[in-house]
Amino acid sequence: MNQRLQTYVVAGALALLTPLAALAQEATPAASDPFADLGLPELTVTYTDSGIQVDQSEIPAGRYHVHFVSESDNPDAAAGFVRLPEGKTLDDLSWADETASGTPVPEMGPDPASFAWLFETYVAGGASAASPDAVVDLPAGEYGVWSDDPTALTAAPGLTVTGDAATPIAAADPEAAVTIIEQGAGGKGFTFQVDGGITAGPQIVKIVNASDQPHLVIAGQYPEPITIDQLQGWLMFDPSTGATPPPNLLDDSKITTAGYAPAQSAGTVQWVVMNFTPGQTFLVCFIPDPLANGVPHAFEGMIELVDVAS
């Protein structure tokens, strides 16, 4: 297995939520913003090497157009919105406070049980360096804006969303070129269903979580035709073991990222802009399944190859 992925899989925790560096040496260039004319209220999240800033600290509940501004060279940079349940604080969304007190992230990862609450709360999705414009629904509550990884060293700032938590979000849906539906059940397996044809260029992708666990979507691309077996073999190969690479092992340096949809909880919808080139794209989710001994969703069937038309 790819060494970085192995660290999180062995830990069995809800980590590996920003695996873009492991999957892409060079992201597809950012494109113009297709959400610009929707008239939605906007939030700007700025990611720097020293932290995350949100341009507002209190907003009314609703559907928001999120702009992600990265002032870091970190290709994994991302920001998502997590509603904090009773008893949880912003400190629970990162490893920043532990690091400040001199406690490093354990080599094999923290206790997976410490992240189990993330499977039960509302996680809205968000934006990233790979997909810097997104639309998310934010019902009322107290939120943390996290790095999409509970072991990240970047502290999560707070965001208060006012209103009645029971009031559903009422807003028109952005017009998506493609819909990715996350399906399946914990302990049984998960899949992606792709509705609509992916074409080259920037486009709005709707992500629907119709399963019972959180998911993320990494959309990667390779310049040559590949197979699912090759993709799985690349993910499973660990160069640190000294094993001889198989002859058809994918070349890390050739992989690019077309887009990334941060983690979102069951029953949610988000829209992100992805920018594809002709050929193939692969879709994967690496969130571990606690009902299958922490096996990443990708190895339970959540891995897909899709053609991209010229």
Secondary structure by P-SEA (a helix, b strand, c coil): ccaaaaaaaaaccccccccccccccccccccccccccccccbbbbbbcccccccccccccccccbbbbbbcccccccbbbbbbbccccccccccaaaaaaaccccccccccccccccccccccccccccccccbbbbbcccccccccccccccbbbbbbbbbcccccccccccccccbbbbbbbbcccbbbbbbcccccccbbbbbbbccccccbbbbbbbbcccccaaaaaaaaaccccccccccccccccccbbbccccccccccbbbbbbbbbcccbbbbbbccccccccccccccccccbbbbbcc
